[in-house]
Amino acid sequence: MACQHNRFWIVGILVIAFLSGCVPNETLRKQGESSRNLGEAYMAQQNYTAALKELLAAEQLTPDDPYLHNDLGLTYMAKDRLDLAIQHFKKALVLKPDYAPAMNNLGTVYLAQQNWDAAIVCFKAITGDLLYATPHFPLSNLGFAYYNQKKYDLSAKYYQEALKIEPGFPMAIRGLGRTYQAQGKRVEAIALLEEGVKLFPKSPELYNELGAAYLASKNYSAATAAYTKVIELSQPSSPLAKEAQKSLDSLRTKDSSISPK
């Protein structure tokens, strides 16, 4: 009887020890989630330094959180630390191999590094994922990667697939318009981009691409109007506004009827 009593006593101690060990772990998890949520709030405000501080604090508490590592990757991307971004996206994928957004983000870093082959591997890995909510993103990214490899037929194919899923996706409209121009399909490029600026009348990027298509077709007055719109819609000191102004300056040498701005 004494032996049985001792056995229950020992089991009781073990249960208490297990439960007491769970409490600090659960507390750490909640603290980590709180820091991650605060970091994500800073990310939404584009305050990446404050975000990084909170996310690194969260990493100390919950180092095995794949969503945290994805956030860290995005934050390091915003701070132009692509090497660290790659590390954290890869860590997120080790912890959660089916984490499609992290795979897409990893591919995006490779695009920024102009590592087209590595980017293509990442995007192809998730284009068939039926559970991924935004497949038009990796499809459009594939279009961009193949465009830069000068594989224009493949580029057009993936941009078109992206637009079948999300017909009003501006990145794919712009990319396909550019690809059509590279293929010498100027009529198709202009038609697509004209529809694009109707859908997104405040997009300087689309107007800039449309201006280039008009310029290639020697429609100088239409090109001038498009580039002027780019300047109107862009920040005056932005690279896009400066590029549009250079295009306007070049156009004046072709068409003396264009008045200086």
N, C-alpha and C positions, 0 to 999 in steps of 0.2 A: 504493500500500500504506500509505503514511504517512497519507494522507487517511482511509482506512478505519479505521486504528488510532485516529486522533483522534476520529472519529465515535463509535466504541464508548466511548472515554474520556469524551466529553461526555455520552452517554446514561447511562453509569454514574454520573456525578456527579448527574444529574437524578434518577435513581432513589433514590440515597442521600438527596438533599435531600427528596424526597417522603416517604420512609419516616421520616426524622428529624422531619419535620413532623407525621406521624401519631402519633408516640409521645406528645408533650405533649398533643395533643388527646384521646387515649384516656385518659391519666392524669387530665386535667381532668374527663372524663365520669365516670370511676369515683369521683373525689373528690366530684363533684356528686351522684351517686347515693347515696353514703355519707351526705352531709349531709341529703339528702332522706329517706332511710330513718330517720335519727335524728330528724328533724323529725316524721315520721309516728308514731314511737314516742312522742314527747312529746304529739302530738295525741291518741293513744289514752289517755294518762294525763290528758287535759284540761289539760295544762300548756301553754297556748297562747303564752305569752310566750317560753318556751324553744323551742317549736316554730318560732315566727316567726324567731327568731335563726338557727336552723339552715337554715330554708327560704330566707331572704334570702341566706345564705352560698352555698347551692346555686344560687340564681339568678345570682350573679356568675360561677359556673363553667359552668352549663348553662342559659342564658337561653331556649333553644328547646325546653325539655322541657314538653310539654303537661300531663303528670301533676303536675309541680311547680307549675304555675300553678293547677291545680285545688286542690292542697293549700293554696296560698297563699290562694285564694279562701275555702276552708272556714275557715281560720284567722282571716282578717279578719272573716268572718261571726261567728265565736265571740267576737271582740273588738268586735263591733258597729260595724265600719267597713265598712258596706255599699257605700259608693262604691268603695273599694279592692277589695272582693270582686268587684264587677261587672267591674272592669277585668281582673282576673286570670282570671275565668271566660271572658270574651270572648277574652282572649289564648290561653287553652287551646283554644278553638274555632277560632281562626284557624290555629293550628298543627295541629289535628286536627279537621276539620269534622264527622266522624262520632262525636265523643266524647260519647256520650249522657249519661253521668253529669254531665259539666260543663254540658250544656244543662239537665238537670234542676235542678242546683244554681243555675244562673243564674235559672231560673224561681222557685226557692224564695226567692232574694233579692228578686225583684220582689213575691212574696207578702208578705214582711216589710215592704216599702215600700207595700203596698196598691195596687200598680200591677197591677191585675187583668188588664187587656188584654195587657200585655207578658208577664205570667206565662203566660197562656193560649197565646200564640204559641209560647213555649218548650216547653210541655208537649205541645202538639199536634204539634210537630216530631218528637217521639220516641215517641209512642204506637204508631206503626206499625212501629217498628224491631224486627224479629223477632230481632235479635241482642242486644237489651238484656235483661239477665238479670232485671231487676226492674221490669217495665212497670206493676205495680200502684202504684208510687210516683207516676209522673206522672199516672196515671189518677185516683188519689185526690187529688192536688194540683189537678187540673182540677175535681173535685167541690167542693173547698174554694173555689177561685176563683169558680166559678159560684154557689155558696151566698152568697158575699159580694156578688155582683151581683144577688142575689135572683132568680136564674134557677133555681128549685128543681127543675124537671123535668130540666134539663140536669145539675144537681148530682147528683140521684139516679141518673141514667143512668150517669155516670162512676164514682160510688161503687160501683154495682152491678157494673160491668165490672171494677173492681178486685177485688171480692170473688169474682167468677167465677174469676179467676186465682189469688187467694190468699184462700181463704174465712176464714182466721183472722187477717186483717190488722186490728189493733185501731184504727188511724187511720181506716180506711174504715168500720168498724163504728160508731165514734163519730160520724163525719161523716154517715153515712147516717141514723143515729138522729136526729141534730139536724135533718137535712133533712126527714125524715118529720114531725117535730114542726112545722116551719115550714109544711108542706103540710096540717097538721091531721090527719095520720094517726097518732093517738096510740096506737092498738092495735098497729099495725105497729112503731112506735118502741119501745114497751115490750117487745114480743116479741123484737125484734132485740137490744136492750140487755140483756135478761135472759139471752139466750144468750151475749152478749158477756162478762158478768161470770162466767159459768160457765167460759168458756174462759180468762179472765184474772181470777181472783179477787183478785189483788193490784193491780189497776189502779184507782187513785183517780179517774182521768179518766172511765172508763166508769161508775163508780158515781155520779159527779157528774151525768153526762148522764142516767142512769137516774132519779136523784132529781128532775131537772127534768121528766122525762116523767111521773113519778108525781104531781108537784105540779100539772102542767097538767091531769091527770085527776082532781084533787081526792082522790087516795088519800094522805092526809096521813100515815098511820102508815107506809106503805111508803116514802114520801119521806123521812120521818125516819130510818128504818133505813138508807136508802141514803146520806144525808148524814152520818150518824154513821160509816158505814164509810169515807167519804172522809177524815174527820178521823183515824180510826184508821190509815189507810194512808199519810197524807201527813206531811211534816215540819210540826211545829206552826206555824212562822212562814211557811210557804209561802202564796202567793196563793190556791192552790186550797183549802187548809184554812180560810183566812179567809173565802173565798167560801161554803164549805159551812156555816161557823158562822153567817154572816149569814142563810143560808137557814133554818137551824134556828131562829134567833131569830125570823124572820118566821113560821115555822110555829107557834110557840107562841101567837101571837096568833090563829091559826085553830083550834088544837086545844088546849084547856086541859089535856088529859090528858097532854101531853108534859112530862116533868120536865126542869128545867134541868140543863145539864151543868156 
